[in-house]
């Protein structure tokens, strides 16, 4: 009986290790594919793939993060406000689902980004998103002051905020330069961790 239990534990451990390896391999391939997308349709395909991975791995927050990220970036490819709103709503829903699994800097920074984009669609009627976005980014910074995406998103939000409301290029530059410093020393926790932002930062600094 004792021998049987040992064999069972060994087989279970092997099965769990294989499942984890499969998850990481699938995620790694999906993230690599996400980096090369060139259309809204392709982004939504990748978003759906990450959601399927999230369904298969309900304890992992990263698939939800990347699904939300893909929906967020798909909104930039649309000219229709209703479609943009729907994509951002889905992105925010995925972020909130991820935050129930892990209250971390990356998800909170992405939440601040998505909420600012929601604000940008109809600023006069969505001012509540400004405070919510700022709160998410402030918490993200507190949780991980070394996360360069926090300062990138803060700077980007300020860049597109009118100077009369405390935004503008000058205010944004301070945060974007800080983001650059953080990117220069940034080391991802592993190959699945978010690493995006350098291209966006270079584009903004060039402007």
N, C-alpha and C positions, 0 to 999 in steps of 0.2 A: 504493500500500500504506500509506504514512504517513497519507494522507488518510482511508483506511478505518479505521485504528486510532484516529485522533482522533475520528471520528464515533462509533465503538464506545464509546470512553471517555465521550464526552458523553452518549450514550444510557444507559449504565450509571449514570452519576452522577445523571441525571434520574430513572431508575427507583428508585435507592436513596433519593433525596430524597422521592419520592412515597410510597414504602413507609414511611418515617419519619413523614411527615405523616399517613398513614392510621393508623399506630399511635397517635400522639398524639391524634388526633381520637377514635378508638375508646376509648382509655383515659379521656379527658376526659369523654366521655358516660357511661361505665360508673361512674366515680367520682361524678359528679353523681347518677346513679340510686341509687347505694349510700347516699347521704345521706338519701334519702327513704323507705327501706324501713320497713315496719311489721309484719313477720311473719318467723318463722323460715324459712318456705318461700321468701319473697322474698329473704332473705339468702343462702340456699343456691343460688338461681337466679343471683344475682350472683357468688357464689363460683365456680360452674361457668363463668360467662362469663369471669371473670378467668383461670381455669385454661386456657380455650381460647385466650385471648390469649397466655398464657405459652407454650403449645405452639407458637403461631405465631411467637413472638418469644423463642426459647430463650436469648438473651443478655441479656434484660431482667429485672431482679429485682423491679421494682415490681408487675407483675401477680401474682407469687407472694405478695408482701407483702399486697396487697389481698384475694387469695383466702384467705390465712391469717386476716386481720382479719375477714372475713365469717364464716368458720367459728367463730372465737372468739366473736363476738357472737351467732351463732346458738345457741351453748350456753346463753346467758342466757335464751333463750325456751323451753328444755326443762326439764321436771321429772323426767325419767328419767336416772338416773346413767349407765346404759350408753350412752345416746345422747349425753349430754354428753361422756363420755369419748372416744367415737368422733370427735366433732366436734373436740375439743381435740387428739386424736392426729393428725387430718388437718391441723389448723392448724400443729402443731409440725413435721410432715413438710414442709409447704410452706415454713415458715420456714427449716428446715435446707437445703432445696434452694436457697432464695434466698441463704443465706449462702455457698454454694459459688460463687455468682456475684459477691457483694459483701459483704464483712465490714464492715457499716456500723452506725451507731448506731440507726437506725430498726428494722432487723430484729432487732437484739439486744435492744432495749427490748421489742419485741413478744414475743420469745422469753421474756423474764423475766415478762411478763404471763401468757402461756399456761401456763408451768410453774407459776406460783403458783396458777392456776385448777385445774390437775391436782392439786396438793397439796390444795386446798380440798375436793375430792370425798371424799378418804379420808386426812385428816391423819396419823393414827397409823401408817399403813403407807406413807406417801409423803414422809417427812421429807427424803429426798435431793433432792426438787424444791426445797426451800427454799434449799439451798446453791447449786444450779444456777441458780435464778432470780436470786439475789443476784449471782452471778458474772457473769451475762449483763448485768444492769443496771449493774454497776460498770464493765464493759468498754464498754458503750454510753455511759456518762457520760464515760469517758476519751477515747473517739473523738470525741465532740461534746458538750462541757459546756454548749452553748447549746440543746440539744434539750429542750424543755419536757416532752415525753412521758416522758422518763426519770424526772424528779422526780415527775410525776403518778403514774406506775405504782409507783414506790418508795413514795410516800406512801399510795397506795391499798392496796398490799400491807400496809403497817404498820397502816393503819386497821383492817383485818380480822384482824390478828394479835393474839392475847391479850397484855395488858400484861405478863403473867408471862414472855413470850418476847420482850420488848422492843418490843412494838407498842402499839396503843391510839391514841386520838384525839390526845393531847398530842404523842406522838412523830411522828404523821403530819402534824400541822399545820405543823411546821417545813418539811417537804419540800413540802407542798402550797402553802405561801406562796412557796416558791422557784419552784415550777412556775408560779405566777401571775406572778411577776416575769419569768420567761423568756417566757411567752406574751405579755406586754405589749410585748416588743421582738422577738418572733419574726417572721422573714421567710422564707417558704418559698423553696426554691431555684428552683422553677418551679411551674407550675400542677398538675403531676402529683404533686408531693411530698406526703407525709402532712401533714395539717393538723388532724386531729381532736384532741379532748381538752378543749377549753374548756368544753363543756357538762358533761362528767363532773367536771371540776374545780369548777365552780360548785355542782354538786349536793353534792359532798363537803364543800366549805367551808361550805355552808349547814347541814350536819348537825353 
